[in-house]
Every structure is written in C-alpha cells, then in structure tokens.
C-alpha cells in the first residue's frame, strides 16, 4: 500500500456510498452500495494502521 494514500479521501468516498445507499429502497442495489461503503471504511482503517503512530497535535 503506498505511503502517501490519504485516508480522508476514502472516508469521504465511504460517506458518499452510504448516502447513496440511504437514497435507495431496500434491495440488491442498496446492499451493494453499503458493501462498497464498508470496503472504503475498511481501507481507511488499513491506511491509518500503516501510518506512523507519532502524529503532531496539529495534524490530527
């Protein structure tokens, strides 16, 4: 995984997919959107886990 991936980018994508899912009736398309959102959320976790644990108070 590249070191320069920005987890915030994928966090926003997860939100967009969750919003899309919320706009749909229950069914396969909604379930697929939720699955994509969950994948992006997992990606955020993986990226953050690989980042150095020492962060300045300014950066987060």
Backbone torsions as a table, in degrees:
resi	resn	phi	psi	omega
1	UNK	NA	128.6	179.9
2	UNK	-60.1	143.9	-179.0
3	UNK	-71.5	-19.9	-173.6
4	UNK	-96.3	11.4	177.3
5	UNK	-66.9	135.4	-179.3
6	UNK	-97.7	112.7	-177.8
7	UNK	-63.1	-26.4	-179.7
8	UNK	-65.0	-33.4	177.1
9	UNK	-59.7	-44.9	-177.6
10	UNK	-77.8	-28.9	173.4
11	UNK	-62.5	-41.9	178.2
12	UNK	-66.2	-40.2	178.0
13	UNK	-63.3	-39.9	177.4
14	UNK	-60.5	-42.7	178.6
15	UNK	-62.3	-43.1	179.2
16	UNK	-60.1	-42.6	179.6
17	UNK	-69.2	-36.7	176.3
18	UNK	-64.8	-41.9	177.7
19	UNK	-61.7	-42.3	178.5
20	UNK	-61.6	-45.3	179.6
21	UNK	-60.5	-40.2	-178.8
22	UNK	-64.5	-23.8	-178.5
23	UNK	-85.9	-4.4	-175.7
24	UNK	-105.9	152.9	173.2
25	UNK	-71.7	160.9	177.7
26	UNK	-57.6	141.5	179.5
27	UNK	152.8	-170.1	-174.1
28	UNK	-63.3	-41.7	-178.1
29	UNK	-65.7	-43.2	177.8
30	UNK	-62.7	-45.4	179.0
31	UNK	-59.4	-40.0	179.1
32	UNK	-64.1	-41.5	179.1
33	UNK	-63.7	-40.6	177.7
34	UNK	-63.9	-40.9	179.0
35	UNK	-62.3	-42.2	177.7
36	UNK	-63.5	-44.2	178.7
37	UNK	-59.1	-44.5	178.8
38	UNK	-62.1	-37.4	177.2
39	UNK	-63.6	-43.5	177.1
40	UNK	-64.0	-38.9	178.3
41	UNK	-63.8	-39.2	177.3
42	UNK	-66.2	-39.6	177.6
43	UNK	-61.3	-40.9	176.4
44	UNK	-58.1	-45.9	179.0
45	UNK	-59.8	-44.1	-179.1
46	UNK	-65.2	-42.2	179.3
47	UNK	-63.5	-46.5	-179.0
48	UNK	-64.2	-34.7	179.4
49	UNK	-66.2	-27.6	-179.0
50	UNK	-88.2	-12.3	-178.6
51	UNK	-76.2	151.8	177.9
52	UNK	-56.0	141.1	-178.0
53	UNK	-75.7	-16.9	178.7
54	UNK	-89.9	110.6	177.7
55	UNK	-120.4	145.0	175.8
56	UNK	-75.2	151.3	179.6
57	UNK	-59.9	-25.3	-178.5
58	UNK	-72.9	-39.3	-173.4
59	UNK	-85.2	-6.5	173.7
60	UNK	133.7	NA	NA
